[in-house]
Amino acid sequence: MSMNADDLIAFLQQHYPAAFIQAANQGNKFDVRVVDASFEGKRAVQRQQAIYALVNDKIASGDIHALNIQALTPAEWEVQSQG
């Protein structure tokens, strides 16, 4: 069974229980946005690495072919969503 956006959200929500998470997919290519306070003080690369580490086995298995990650703090998301 292949993964869909809802599966990815449910999976990530286990690791980021307080986060606001959005995801979309076309086949096994995913776009995901994770908004969580734990990203405060971390560079974009560090934030993405944290998420990649969680989904690495799903990439290895082919469930996820490509993943575009947007990892934001709540303050960054508020600014971006107002734009």
C-alpha positions as CSV (number, residue, x, y, z in Angstrom):
1,M,0.0,0.0,0.0
2,S,1.4,3.3,-0.9
3,M,1.5,6.3,1.3
4,N,-0.7,9.4,0.9
5,A,-0.6,12.9,2.4
6,D,-2.9,11.9,5.3
7,D,-0.6,9.0,6.2
8,L,2.4,11.3,6.2
9,I,0.6,13.8,8.4
10,A,-0.5,11.1,10.8
11,F,3.1,9.7,11.0
12,L,4.7,13.1,11.6
13,Q,2.1,14.1,14.1
14,Q,3.3,11.3,16.3
15,H,6.7,12.9,16.5
16,Y,5.5,16.5,16.6
17,P,2.2,16.2,18.6
18,A,1.8,20.0,19.0
19,A,2.6,20.8,15.4
20,F,0.4,22.2,12.6
21,I,1.1,19.9,9.7
22,Q,-0.1,20.1,6.1
23,A,0.9,17.7,3.3
24,A,0.0,17.1,-0.3
25,N,1.2,14.5,-2.7
26,Q,1.2,13.5,-6.4
27,G,1.9,9.9,-6.4
28,N,5.0,9.4,-4.2
29,K,6.2,13.0,-4.4
30,F,5.3,15.0,-1.3
31,D,5.1,18.6,-0.1
32,V,4.9,18.9,3.6
33,R,4.7,21.9,6.0
34,V,5.4,21.4,9.6
35,V,4.9,24.3,12.0
36,D,6.3,23.6,15.4
37,A,7.9,25.6,18.3
38,S,10.7,23.0,18.5
39,F,12.2,24.6,15.3
40,E,13.0,27.8,17.2
41,G,16.7,28.6,17.0
42,K,17.4,26.0,14.4
43,R,18.6,26.7,10.8
44,A,16.4,25.6,7.9
45,V,18.8,22.7,7.1
46,Q,18.7,21.5,10.7
47,R,14.9,21.5,10.7
48,Q,14.8,19.6,7.4
49,Q,17.3,17.1,8.6
50,A,15.2,16.4,11.7
51,I,12.2,15.5,9.4
52,Y,14.3,13.6,6.9
53,A,15.6,11.4,9.8
54,L,12.0,10.4,10.7
55,V,11.0,9.5,7.1
56,N,14.3,8.0,6.0
57,D,13.0,4.4,6.0
58,K,9.9,5.5,3.9
59,I,12.3,7.1,1.4
60,A,14.4,3.9,1.3
61,S,11.4,1.7,0.8
62,G,10.1,3.9,-2.0
63,D,6.9,5.0,-0.2
64,I,8.3,8.5,-0.6
65,H,10.2,9.3,-3.8
66,A,10.6,13.1,-3.3
67,L,9.9,15.3,-0.2
68,N,9.8,19.0,-0.2
69,I,9.9,20.2,3.4
70,Q,8.9,23.6,4.8
71,A,9.7,23.6,8.5
72,L,8.6,26.8,10.3
73,T,8.2,28.2,13.8
74,P,4.8,29.4,14.7
75,A,6.0,33.0,14.4
76,E,7.4,32.4,10.9
77,W,4.2,30.7,9.8
78,E,2.1,33.6,11.1
79,V,4.2,36.1,9.0
80,Q,4.0,33.9,6.0
81,S,0.3,33.2,6.2
82,Q,-0.4,36.9,6.4
83,G,1.6,37.5,3.2
